[in-house]
Amino acid sequence: MKLAKRLQSLMLGASLLAAGVPSWAVVDSQGGPAVRQLNFQQPVTKIAEEVYSLHNLMLIICLVIFVAVFGVMFYSIIKHRKSVGHKPATFHESTAVEIAWTIVPFLIVIGMALPATKTVVAMKDTSNADVTIKATGMQWKWGYDYLKGEGEGISFLSAMSTPREQIIDVSKTKSDNYLIEVDNPVVVPVNKKIRIVTTANDVIHAWGVPAFSVKQDAIPGFVRDTWFRAEKVGTYRGNCYELCGKEHAFMPIVVNVVTDEEYKKWVEGKKKEMAALADDPNKTWTVDELKQRGEKVYTANCVACHQANGKGVPGAFPALDGAAVVTGPRAEQINVVLNGRKAMPTFKQLSDTEIAAVITYTRNNWSNKAKENIVQPAEVLAARK
């Protein structure tokens, strides 16, 4: 089997070369890593520029110390070797040397610490932000809530947009950013102070964008924050920086920095989109209508853990196919989806209709034939209270 797969890969590579398409060809990622990149990404914030400069300064200082110490050491070894007649000195202590090798390293450390401390203090100053956004990490996507400033009230989920089949199938055409592109990027205005409040629903995640020199852990039960002020319009990419489970590598972060005018248009459009999605919870749906919508909700939010076939991941995530909570009383399943249980996070950020749809979908899919086979949005709304 392994030999067959290897031969298949070689044949694919040969066909790509025959077509004039090198299988190894890669290009720089817009707002992400570059080909043969050795240093940090190009900074687009003042803090990132300071971090970049500090990094270079520390490397230069370390290089100077390295050359000086090893230069003196090798000079002494060669110049005062026994073969040319030198004899070892017989002194034991030298007050001057003791003072020198205490004071000089102390001055070097102070010289390195002062500019670094100034930058670290500035990185922690999240006051007077123009826009505050909460980033909630969850396995394996990000939830964003605009808490203050223009855009307040906007809320959405952001997950990797590349289909899994496209990722694992080497024969399928992929974009240059196929592992670091999302369906709903964060959008912020240029030259405005953006405060990011981080937390998590399940395990420790970390929100970060290298071009901003921003990285902040997102810890369940804790609220932490960081900030950035992007000075250049563009798309900037990051990822979850804490190992959070088997899909850790598929949790990208994309931030679109736009002009003030473009940001206002985005806010207006996003609010209209949210209003359109906010279904009337008192509407009565048919089973087929809820199943059709529920399948989309399940694919976007549940399939990574519970799998498309509902079998889950043995030892990690339970199966929904034949599960007691799915085939039993619907009130219990509503409670689990709303409030979470063990490794499963809360999904309160979904609308009443979306929750009703996905529950109805699971209760009527695979081998499940639940007696209480439909949940209406009004039931979810009542359970929230």
Buried (B, 14 or more C-beta within 10 A) or exposed (E): EEEEEEEEEEEEBEEBEEEEEEEEEEEEBEBBEBEEEEEBBBBBBBBBBBBBEBEEBEEEEEEEEEEEEEEEEEEEEEEEEEEEEEEEEEEEEEEEEEEEEEEEEEEBEEEBEEBBEEBBEEBEEBEEBBBBBBBBBBBBBBBBBBBBBBBBEBBBBBBBBBEEEEBEEEEEEEEBBBBBBBBBBBBBBBEBBBBBBBBBBBBBBBBBBBBBBBBBBBBBEEEBBBBBBBBEBBBBBBBBBBEBBBBBBBBBBBBBBBEEEBBBEBBEEBBEEBEEEEBEBEEEBEBEBBBBBBBEBBBBBBBBBBBEEBBBBEEEBBBBBEBEBBBBEBEEBBBBBBBBEEBBBBBBBBBBBBBBBBBBBBBBBBEBEBEBBBBBBBBBBEBEE
